[in-house]
Amino acid sequence: MSDPTKPEASEPAADATEAPESTADATEAPEADADATATTVAEPVATESEQAPRTKRRGLVAILVLVGIVVVLGIVAVIAESIARQQASALIADQVRSTLQLEADHPVDVTIDGVSVLWQALSGRIDKVTVDAADVSFGELVGDLTLIAEGTPIDTAQPADSVQAVYRVAEADVAALAGFLAGSVVNDVQLDEREIRFQTAFSFFGVDFSVGLGVTPSAQDGQLAFTPSSVVLGDERLDAADLQQQFGPIVEPLLTSRLFCVAQYLPQALALTAVQVGDEQLVVVFGAENVALGGPEFSTLGTCS
């Protein structure tokens, strides 16, 4: 009989010999994991410090693009505003020339107040327009005219808040009113102390005298009324009322008021409101309120009653 213990002893030995292979496999596994880890770490990953400059650059580009758009829009708005202002001024100037019956090339300067004509146009109303025209003739008179319109609707059929016309006649040009001032030869015209003073001839009992006459202008039913207010005889200055009281009908031709119609040269909507003798100029003022610039009141010249 064989010994039963020998075969049993040899089998465990074989198992013991195979154990190191398992150990080797276990040893090789970490190396494979290490290779995988090394491969993953090799790919670059942006840190917060690297991402910050990129974000800033993107923000800067966006700001520059926005600024560029704003600048372009601003330039377009300025160009559009300039064109609108020029066109509006040209239309107003042409309308003034037509109303005052001026030559087509007569210089007329138009100023539209306010920051933006386009904005005012969108609101439907122009705040203030000033028109200046030099050397405007009203019959024998020649002067500078200023028109001021406030609260003017874009729709000219609607009434404007107010319109004022100021006509200024220089001292040298007042002499053109000689026939209205005294009805005879007039020279040495001066504007002084609210009077228009000049030298004229006066016949007394067939004898001609040179006298100084002072007249005060006033507004009367669309006319300029020139009323004698003082007389200078030699070195003596007399009040016109006192002179008439002393001499009666004899001096009546000298002291007769003269009328000059100016309403016929302006739209009938503009009423003559004031006349003043200023510093070396005669100032005539007209005005109107709540009147449509496109209505018949502005397309028709006035008359004197």
KOLTIMAR-863373 format. One record per residue (C-alpha): residue in three letters; z, x, y. Coordinates in steps of 0.05 Angstrom, whole numbers, plus 5000, padded with zeros to 4 digits. Each point is the difference from the previous one (the first is absolute). Layout:
N
alaZXY
...
This chain:
305
met500050005000
ser498450235068
asp505150085055
pro499649395044
thr502750375060
lys494250495011
pro494449535018
glu504549655049
ala501850655033
ser492650205010
glu498049355037
pro504850075058
ala497350705010
ala493149735011
asp502649515052
ala503650555034
thr493650405006
glu496449425037
ala505549915053
pro497650565046
glu493249655009
ser503649415031
thr503850475045
ala493550325022
asp496949335017
ala506149825040
thr499450655037
glu492649895016
ala501149305030
pro503650235063
glu494250485014
ala495049424998
asp504449605048
ala500650605046
asp492350065002
ala499449275018
thr505350075054
ala496550615027
thr493449635003
thr503249425039
val503550445051
ala493550385015
glu497049405037
pro501750055076
val504549465028
ala500449905077
thr506950065027
glu502749605060
ser499050605045
glu492650034980
gln498849255008
ala503049965071
pro494350405035
arg494849574965
thr503449365025
lys500450285070
arg492750195000
arg498049314977
gly504349685055
leu497050475053
val492949824979
ala501749265004
ile502950095070
leu493950395023
val495349464974
leu504149465035
val500050395065
gly492550104995
ile498949254990
val504449845060
val496350515044
val493349724980
leu502349285013
gly502850235067
ile493450315020
val496249384980
ala504849575040
val499350445062
ile492449974996
ala500149254990
glu504849915058
ser495750435046
ile493749614982
ala503649335010
arg502750225068
gln493250245023
gln496449374977
ala505249545031
ser499850395066
ala492449975002
leu499949244988
ile505249885055
ala496350445049
asp493549634988
gln503549335010
val503050235066
arg493250255025
ser496949334981
thr505549595034
leu500050405064
gln492450065000
leu500150755000
glu494450464979
ala499650164926
asp501750735013
his505649875050
pro506150434980
val505549574970
asp506250324968
val503949604948
thr507050174976
ile503049634941
asp507550094998
gly503950024935
val500450474941
ser494549704958
val494149565018
leu498849844927
trp507249764991
gln499549575063
ala493449724976
leu503249814933
ser505649665037
gly494849605039
arg502250235069
ile499050605046
asp506350175039
lys497050285064
val493150205025
thr498750355066
val493050045030
asp498250455059
ala493449955037
ala498850405063
asp495349825058
val499649264985
ser496749605056
phe502649335024
gly494849845052
glu500950495057
leu506450284969
val500050594952
gly506250174961
asp503250194934
leu501749444952
thr505450014946
leu500549444949
ile506349934957
ala500149514942
glu506349904959
gly500949624935
thr492649924987
pro498149654935
ile494450284957
asp497249305002
thr497949985073
ala499749244997
gln507750024998
pro503850115066
ala502650685020
asp507150065028
ser497950275067
val494250335037
gln500750375066
ala494650325044
val501850505055
tyr494650185050
arg501250605045
val495850135062
ala500750685034
glu501350035074
ala493150275014
asp496849424963
val503949455037
ala495350105059
ala494749624959
leu503949375018
ala498650115074
gly496549325009
phe505949654968
leu505350385037
ala497949835071
gly492849745000
ser497850575044
val499450765002
val505750334962
asn501650734995
asp505850484986
val502949574944
gln506950204976
leu505149714952
asp506950055029
glu506649614997
arg497149444958
glu494449895050
ile492750175003
arg499150315069
phe493450145034
gln496650035068
thr495549435022
ala496749745063
phe502549405038
ser496549665058
phe504549745056
phe496649645059
gly493550354983
val503350684997
asp500350364932
phe506650324981
ser501650444940
val506349754967
gly503950194939
leu500949434951
gly504649964940
val498749484946
thr504449814941
pro496449814935
ser502449434956
ala497549574941
gln497349325015
asp496449574948
gly496250584968
gln498650325067
leu502750595039
ala502549755066
phe500350525056
thr504649735054
pro500850395066
ser507350195007
ser500150515057
val495850235059
val500250675036
leu497850005073
gly500250695029
asp506850284981
glu503249334989
arg500449654933
leu500849255001
asp501549494946
ala493849564988
ala504149365006
asp502950225067
leu493050205025
gln497249324981
gln505849645033
gln498750385065
phe492549955003
gly498449404957
pro492749844986
ile497650635035
val502350454943
glu498849504945
pro493550324975
leu503750664993
leu505749694961
thr496149564952
ser501450114926
arg494350234956
leu498949814927
phe496750414945
cys498749684932
val501550464942
ala500849464946
gln492549964993
tyr499750704971
leu505149904945
pro500949504942
gln502749345024
ala506050074955
leu502650565045
ala503649715060
leu501150425063
thr507550095002
ala501650555050
val497150475053
gln503650615025
val498650585047
gly502450604961
asp500050745013
glu492950105026
gln497249454958
leu499249254998
val502649704935
val497649324976
val503349694939
phe497449454954
gly503449694939
ala499649504944
glu504549774943
asn498649674933
val492550025009
ala494850164946
leu495850615015
gly494249704960
gly500549335035
pro495849725058
glu505450205050
phe498050724990
ser492649924993
thr499349625066
leu501250315068
gly504849675048
thr498849665067
cys503749935065
ser502349325025
